[in-house]
């Protein structure tokens, strides 16, 4: 359960990072 929660949090951070770079690129 703990690993699953950590994985979900990691995915959220990764998505936010991708969005940040995507909007900062143009």
DRENTORKOL-3810 file (N, C-alpha, C; in nm, 4 decimals):
REM DRENTORKOL-3810
@n.u->0.0836; n.v->-0.1202; n.w->0.0000; ca.u->0.0000; ca.v->0.0000; ca.w->0.0000; c.u->0.0879; c.v->0.1265; c.w->0.0000
@n.u->0.1929; n.v->0.1220; n.w->0.0802; ca.u->0.2832; ca.v->0.2374; ca.w->0.0901; c.u->0.3551; c.v->0.2612; c.w->-0.0424
@n.u->0.3993; n.v->0.1518; n.w->-0.1040; ca.u->0.4696; ca.v->0.1619; ca.w->-0.2322; c.u->0.3762; c.v->0.2178; c.w->-0.3398
@n.u->0.2511; n.v->0.1761; n.w->-0.3345; ca.u->0.1533; ca.v->0.2225; ca.w->-0.4321; c.u->0.1290; c.v->0.3731; c.w->-0.4158
@n.u->0.1212; n.v->0.4183; n.w->-0.2922; ca.u->0.0999; ca.v->0.5595; ca.w->-0.2638; c.u->0.2188; c.v->0.6421; c.w->-0.3128
@n.u->0.3384; n.v->0.5900; n.w->-0.2876; ca.u->0.4606; ca.v->0.6596; ca.w->-0.3299; c.u->0.4670; c.v->0.6661; c.w->-0.4825
@n.u->0.4261; n.v->0.5569; n.w->-0.5480; ca.u->0.4273; ca.v->0.5529; ca.w->-0.6933; c.u->0.3299; c.v->0.6557; c.w->-0.7505
@n.u->0.2130; n.v->0.6688; n.w->-0.6896; ca.u->0.1124; ca.v->0.7641; ca.w->-0.7346; c.u->0.1640; c.v->0.9072; c.w->-0.7192
@n.u->0.2302; n.v->0.9319; n.w->-0.6061; ca.u->0.2848; ca.v->1.0654; ca.w->-0.5799; c.u->0.3944; c.v->1.0976; c.w->-0.6809
@n.u->0.4772; n.v->0.9988; n.w->-0.7100; ca.u->0.5857; ca.v->1.0181; ca.w->-0.8058; c.u->0.5300; c.v->1.0505; c.w->-0.9438
@n.u->0.4241; n.v->0.9809; n.w->-0.9822; ca.u->0.3620; ca.v->1.0038; ca.w->-1.1124; c.u->0.3057; c.v->1.1454; c.w->-1.1205
@n.u->0.2448; n.v->1.1914; n.w->-1.0110; ca.u->0.1876; ca.v->1.3253; ca.w->-1.0078; c.u->0.2964; c.v->1.4308; c.w->-1.0237
@n.u->0.4072; n.v->1.4119; n.w->-0.9543; ca.u->0.5199; ca.v->1.5059; ca.w->-0.9640; c.u->0.5759; c.v->1.5045; c.w->-1.1058
@n.u->0.5875; n.v->1.3860; n.w->-1.1641; ca.u->0.6391; ca.v->1.3730; ca.w->-1.2999; c.u->0.5491; c.v->1.4456; c.w->-1.3996
@n.u->0.4182; n.v->1.4289; n.w->-1.3840; ca.u->0.3233; ca.v->1.4954; ca.w->-1.4735; c.u->0.3328; c.v->1.6468; c.w->-1.4602
@n.u->0.3468; n.v->1.6934; n.w->-1.3373; ca.u->0.3569; ca.v->1.8377; ca.w->-1.3127; c.u->0.4853; c.v->1.8937; c.w->-1.3745
@n.u->0.5921; n.v->1.8150; n.w->-1.3655; ca.u->0.7204; ca.v->1.8561; ca.w->-1.4240; c.u->0.7085; c.v->1.8652; c.w->-1.5763
@n.u->0.6421; n.v->1.7668; n.w->-1.6348; ca.u->0.6226; ca.v->1.7657; ca.w->-1.7806; c.u->0.5409; c.v->1.8876; c.w->-1.8244
@n.u->0.4339; n.v->1.9161; n.w->-1.7527; ca.u->0.3496; ca.v->2.0316; ca.w->-1.7850; c.u->0.4279; c.v->2.1614; c.w->-1.7717
@n.u->0.5102; n.v->2.1700; n.w->-1.6677; ca.u->0.5909; ca.v->2.2893; ca.w->-1.6444; c.u->0.6848; c.v->2.3147; c.w->-1.7628
@n.u->0.7547; n.v->2.2084; n.w->-1.8053; ca.u->0.8473; ca.v->2.2218; ca.w->-1.9180; c.u->0.7720; c.v->2.2479; c.w->-2.0487
@n.u->0.6541; n.v->2.1859; n.w->-2.0622; ca.u->0.5753; ca.v->2.2020; ca.w->-2.1846; c.u->0.5297; c.v->2.3466; c.w->-2.2021
@n.u->0.4883; n.v->2.4082; n.w->-2.0916; ca.u->0.4420; ca.v->2.5465; ca.w->-2.0990; c.u->0.5575; c.v->2.6463; c.w->-2.1027
@n.u->0.6741; n.v->2.6047; n.w->-2.0519; ca.u->0.7889; ca.v->2.6948; ca.w->-2.0488; c.u->0.8656; c.v->2.6927; c.w->-2.1807
@n.u->0.8503; n.v->2.5845; n.w->-2.2575; ca.u->0.9215; ca.v->2.5712; ca.w->-2.3835; c.u->0.8847; c.v->2.6820; c.w->-2.4830
@n.u->0.7558; n.v->2.7060; n.w->-2.5110; ca.u->0.7188; ca.v->2.8101; ca.w->-2.6076; c.u->0.7260; c.v->2.9510; c.w->-2.5471
END
